[in-house]
């Protein structure tokens, strides 16, 4: 099984995958989910080693809290985090299917196209109910858009781009995909970022990114309150992946502590697997700790 690369500028992209099966040994991806940065397609951004059955020291991965032959959806599945998540879920013998959506998938899902998000969700609705949904998209910088260090750097173009990718698009996912979660056990995670924590903000800067992730966290919290009434077995959370190895993380502080995407994905899925409905609406880090709003 190969992971293809999708060309074209944008804030997120992914591949379509249907049935779970054997796991590849390597994934080529072009997305840093911790800094949420887009890498133009060309030379592969990095190659990630994914654990296989030959790795005798690695315990088998499985989402034990989900029903046997569960169904999963990953949005942003050709990125570093998203591709590693698809690969890991495909390795789980208890996984019945895993699908990925992006701007060039079939159906396409583009956060700039509100009607397209609804159309993609309508196609998903014709399939089985989802037990696991992870949104692995986001944007910190793009061509000609770098994180703002000062108030003087703020402009509408960057603000709108950041909020469209990090807040408005995920809000549409919540609207259209949350109702597709299975009534018995449904997990939904929005990849956020620790820098979106208002209480933890001690350094300043990165105005658009911080504000859009903070707004995403508020959407998650508010939606979780509603879902507790209408879908009481659903768990909806914001999830911080930590710093993930990527060429695009090198310009930013913290890259020295970056981890392989496989490790980050294992940690995050294990956190999700342990959550119960009373955890819904919270903000978690990849190590299971709760982060301040």
C-alpha positions as CSV (number, residue, x, y, z in Angstrom):
1,X,0.0,0.0,0.0
2,X,1.4,3.4,-1.1
3,X,0.6,6.8,0.3
4,X,0.4,9.2,-2.6
5,X,1.2,13.0,-2.5
6,X,-1.4,15.5,-3.5
7,X,-0.2,18.6,-5.4
8,X,-1.4,22.1,-5.1
9,X,-1.3,24.9,-2.6
10,X,-3.6,24.8,0.4
11,X,-3.9,24.5,4.1
12,X,-4.4,20.7,4.4
13,X,-4.6,17.7,2.2
14,X,-5.0,14.0,2.6
15,X,-5.4,10.6,0.9
16,X,-8.5,8.5,0.7
17,X,-8.3,5.1,2.4
18,X,-11.1,2.6,2.8
19,X,-10.4,-0.8,4.3
20,X,-8.1,-1.5,7.2
21,X,-5.3,-4.0,6.4
22,X,-1.6,-4.4,6.6
23,X,0.6,-1.5,7.6
24,X,3.3,-0.1,5.3
25,X,6.8,0.3,6.6
26,X,7.2,3.9,5.6
27,X,5.0,6.9,5.0
28,X,6.0,9.9,3.0
29,X,4.1,13.0,4.2
30,X,4.2,16.8,4.0
31,X,2.5,18.2,7.1
32,X,3.7,19.1,10.6
33,X,0.7,18.7,12.8
34,X,2.2,20.4,15.8
35,X,3.1,23.6,14.0
36,X,0.3,22.9,11.5
37,X,2.4,23.9,8.5
38,X,1.9,23.1,4.8
39,X,4.7,21.8,2.8
40,X,4.4,22.3,-1.0
41,X,4.6,18.9,-2.8
42,X,7.9,18.2,-4.5
43,X,10.6,16.2,-2.8
44,X,9.2,14.2,0.1
45,X,9.2,16.2,3.3
46,X,10.3,13.2,5.4
47,X,10.0,9.4,5.6
48,X,8.5,8.0,8.8
49,X,9.2,4.5,10.0
50,X,6.0,2.8,11.0
51,X,6.1,-0.1,13.4
52,X,5.1,-3.4,11.9
53,X,4.7,-7.0,13.1
54,X,8.4,-7.5,12.6
55,X,9.1,-5.0,15.4
56,X,9.1,-7.6,18.2
57,X,9.6,-5.1,21.0
58,X,6.5,-3.1,20.0
59,X,3.2,-4.3,21.5
60,X,0.4,-4.7,19.0
61,X,-1.8,-1.6,18.8
62,X,-5.5,-1.8,19.2
63,X,-8.3,0.6,20.1
64,X,-9.7,-1.7,22.8
65,X,-12.6,0.5,23.9
66,X,-14.1,0.6,20.4
67,X,-16.3,-2.3,19.2
68,X,-14.8,-5.0,17.0
69,X,-14.6,-3.9,13.3
70,X,-15.0,-0.3,14.3
71,X,-15.1,2.4,11.6
72,X,-12.8,5.5,11.6
73,X,-12.4,8.7,9.7
74,X,-9.2,10.8,9.5
75,X,-9.5,14.3,7.9
76,X,-6.1,15.5,6.7
77,X,-4.8,12.0,6.2
78,X,-1.9,12.6,3.8
79,X,-0.1,14.8,6.4
80,X,2.5,13.7,8.7
81,X,0.1,13.0,11.6
82,X,-2.8,12.0,9.5
83,X,-0.9,9.5,7.3
84,X,0.7,7.9,10.4
85,X,-2.8,7.7,12.0
86,X,-4.2,6.0,8.9
87,X,-1.3,3.5,8.9
88,X,-1.7,2.7,12.6
89,X,-5.4,2.2,12.4
90,X,-4.9,-0.1,9.4
91,X,-2.7,-2.2,11.5
92,X,-5.4,-2.8,14.1
93,X,-7.1,-6.1,13.4
94,X,-10.2,-4.8,15.2
95,X,-10.6,-1.9,12.7
96,X,-13.2,-2.5,10.0
97,X,-12.6,0.5,7.9
98,X,-10.7,3.8,7.9
99,X,-11.2,6.6,5.5
100,X,-9.4,9.8,4.8
101,X,-10.7,13.1,3.3
102,X,-9.0,16.1,1.8
103,X,-9.3,18.7,-1.0
104,X,-8.5,16.2,-3.7
105,X,-10.1,13.1,-2.3
106,X,-13.3,11.5,-3.6
107,X,-15.4,13.1,-2.4
108,X,-13.4,16.2,-2.0
109,X,-13.4,18.1,1.3
110,X,-12.2,21.7,1.3
111,X,-12.7,23.9,4.3
112,X,-13.1,26.9,1.9
113,X,-16.1,25.2,0.3
114,X,-19.0,25.0,2.8
115,X,-21.3,23.2,0.4
116,X,-18.5,20.7,-0.3
117,X,-18.1,19.8,3.4
118,X,-21.8,19.1,3.5
119,X,-21.7,17.0,0.3
120,X,-18.7,14.9,1.6
121,X,-20.6,14.4,4.9
122,X,-23.7,13.3,3.0
123,X,-21.6,10.6,1.2
124,X,-20.2,9.5,4.5
125,X,-23.7,9.2,5.9
126,X,-24.4,6.5,3.3
127,X,-21.8,4.3,5.0
128,X,-21.5,2.8,8.5
129,X,-21.7,4.9,11.6
130,X,-18.4,6.2,12.7
131,X,-16.7,5.2,16.0
132,X,-13.6,7.4,15.7
133,X,-13.2,10.7,13.9
134,X,-10.0,12.7,14.0
135,X,-9.5,16.1,12.4
136,X,-5.7,16.4,11.7
137,X,-5.8,19.6,9.6
138,X,-4.6,23.1,10.5
139,X,-2.5,26.0,9.4
140,X,0.3,28.0,11.1
141,X,2.0,29.3,8.0
142,X,1.7,29.0,4.2
143,X,3.5,30.5,1.3
144,X,3.7,34.3,2.0
145,X,2.1,33.9,5.4
146,X,4.4,33.5,8.4
147,X,3.4,33.6,12.1
148,X,3.0,37.2,13.4
149,X,5.6,38.2,16.0
150,X,4.1,41.7,16.6
151,X,0.8,43.5,16.4
152,X,2.2,45.4,13.5
153,X,2.3,42.1,11.5
154,X,-1.4,41.5,11.7
155,X,-3.5,41.6,8.5
156,X,-6.8,40.3,7.3
157,X,-5.3,37.8,4.9
158,X,-3.5,35.9,7.6
159,X,-6.3,36.1,10.1
160,X,-8.9,34.9,7.6
161,X,-6.6,32.0,6.4
162,X,-5.9,30.9,9.9
163,X,-9.5,31.0,11.1
164,X,-10.7,29.3,7.9
165,X,-8.3,26.4,8.4
166,X,-8.2,26.1,12.2
167,X,-11.7,27.2,13.2
168,X,-14.3,27.6,10.5
169,X,-13.6,24.3,8.7
170,X,-13.5,22.3,11.9
171,X,-16.8,23.9,12.9
172,X,-18.4,22.6,9.7
173,X,-17.0,19.2,10.5
174,X,-18.7,19.3,13.9
175,X,-21.9,20.3,12.3
176,X,-22.0,17.7,9.7
177,X,-20.0,14.8,11.0
178,X,-20.8,14.6,14.7
179,X,-24.3,13.3,13.9
180,X,-22.7,10.4,12.0
181,X,-21.0,9.0,15.2
182,X,-22.2,5.7,16.4
183,X,-24.6,5.8,19.3
184,X,-22.9,3.2,21.4
185,X,-19.3,4.5,21.5
186,X,-18.1,7.5,19.5
187,X,-14.8,9.4,19.8
188,X,-14.2,12.7,18.0
189,X,-10.9,14.6,18.4
190,X,-9.9,18.0,16.9
191,X,-6.2,18.4,16.8
192,X,-5.5,21.7,18.6
193,X,-2.3,23.1,20.0
194,X,-0.9,24.0,23.4
195,X,-0.2,27.5,22.1
196,X,-4.0,27.9,21.7
197,X,-4.3,27.8,25.5
198,X,-5.1,31.3,26.9
199,X,-4.0,30.3,30.4
200,X,-0.6,28.9,29.2
201,X,0.2,31.9,26.9
202,X,3.4,33.4,28.4
203,X,5.4,34.3,25.3
204,X,2.9,36.1,23.1
205,X,3.2,36.2,19.3
206,X,1.6,33.9,16.7
207,X,-1.6,36.0,17.0
208,X,-3.7,34.3,14.2
209,X,-2.7,30.8,15.1
210,X,-3.2,31.2,18.9
211,X,-6.5,32.9,18.5
212,X,-7.9,30.5,15.9
213,X,-6.9,27.4,18.0
214,X,-8.4,29.1,21.1
215,X,-11.6,29.6,19.2
216,X,-11.5,25.9,18.1
217,X,-11.2,24.9,21.7
218,X,-14.3,27.0,22.6
219,X,-16.2,25.3,19.7
220,X,-15.2,21.9,21.0
221,X,-16.3,22.8,24.5
222,X,-19.6,24.2,23.5
223,X,-20.4,21.4,21.0
224,X,-19.6,18.8,23.7
225,X,-22.2,20.3,26.0
226,X,-24.8,19.9,23.3
227,X,-23.8,16.4,22.4
228,X,-24.0,15.3,26.0
229,X,-27.7,15.9,25.7
230,X,-28.3,14.5,22.3
231,X,-25.5,11.8,22.0
232,X,-24.6,11.0,25.6
233,X,-22.1,8.3,24.6
234,X,-20.0,10.6,22.4
235,X,-16.6,11.9,23.6
236,X,-15.5,15.1,21.9
237,X,-12.1,16.7,22.8
238,X,-9.4,19.0,21.7
239,X,-6.1,17.2,21.5
240,X,-2.5,18.6,21.4
241,X,-0.1,16.3,19.5
242,X,3.2,17.7,20.8
243,X,6.1,18.7,18.5
244,X,6.3,16.2,15.6
245,X,9.4,15.7,13.4
246,X,9.2,17.6,10.2
247,X,11.5,19.8,8.0
248,X,9.0,22.6,8.6
249,X,9.4,22.4,12.4
250,X,13.1,23.3,12.2
251,X,12.5,27.1,12.1
252,X,10.6,26.9,15.4
253,X,11.6,26.5,18.9
254,X,11.1,23.0,20.3
255,X,12.2,21.1,17.3
256,X,15.0,19.5,19.3
257,X,12.3,17.7,21.3
258,X,10.3,16.7,18.2
259,X,9.1,13.1,18.1
260,X,8.3,10.7,15.2
261,X,4.7,11.0,14.0
262,X,4.1,7.3,14.7
263,X,5.0,7.9,18.4
264,X,2.7,10.9,18.6
265,X,-0.2,9.0,17.0
266,X,0.2,6.0,19.3
267,X,0.1,8.3,22.3
268,X,-2.9,10.3,21.1
269,X,-5.0,7.3,20.2
270,X,-4.2,5.7,23.5
271,X,-5.4,8.8,25.2
272,X,-8.6,8.7,23.2
273,X,-9.1,5.1,23.9
274,X,-9.1,5.7,27.6
275,X,-11.6,8.6,27.6
276,X,-15.2,8.3,28.9
277,X,-18.2,10.6,28.3
278,X,-17.4,12.6,31.4
279,X,-14.1,13.7,29.7
280,X,-16.0,15.2,26.8
281,X,-15.3,18.9,26.1
282,X,-11.8,18.8,27.7
283,X,-8.4,19.8,26.2
284,X,-5.9,17.0,26.4
285,X,-2.2,16.7,25.6
286,X,-0.7,13.6,23.9
287,X,0.5,12.3,27.3
288,X,-3.0,12.3,28.7
289,X,-2.6,15.5,30.8
290,X,-5.3,18.1,30.8
291,X,-4.3,21.5,29.4
292,X,-5.7,24.8,30.7
293,X,-8.1,26.8,28.5
